[in-house]
Amino acid sequence: FLNASLIHLLSTGETPWLIQNRPGFGKLIWPLVPLNFRVYGSSTDLYDHFGYVINGKERRYEVDEIIFIKFFDPTDELRGLSPIEAARSDIELDVSVVTTSQNIFEKGAIPSGLMSTDKTYGEVAFERFTEKVTEQHIGLNNAGKLMYLDGGWKFTPFSLPLKDLESIGQRKITLEHVATAFN
């Protein structure tokens, strides 16, 4: 009961409990799955009634039959907002930073410099040169390898913009924001 309630609260921002009076047992409390739970407001009261969907059919419950615990949601006074949803934009940003970093290291997605020559090469020779450079100098396992150039080729290195170096700091900030969302 407590595990289900805590998991529901942390993952969806709300945990509804059904209160039932059973003769011989007293009051029973059942945790309900929030994804199947419906909230209905009214013009006079915050909550008019609740609904719970079982096997495609919605059953109505009155306000005194439900205990509805929820986290605050600044955009919806009737429903709750989970810590994960509150931190969603930070989590998505972190996924983007990680994906970009992986592409830089694994695929050489950001060129480290410009290859140039004053000579004119045919398409076949250029393709052969490109394949050799790609095979020997792009990717995580080839990072830092020495490149020997002949035939008039020159390598002009690019410097990495400071904004790209900030990704490490951004990941730390994201971690702090997500941890704060869970208190």
Disulfide bonds with the S-S distance in Angstrom:
none
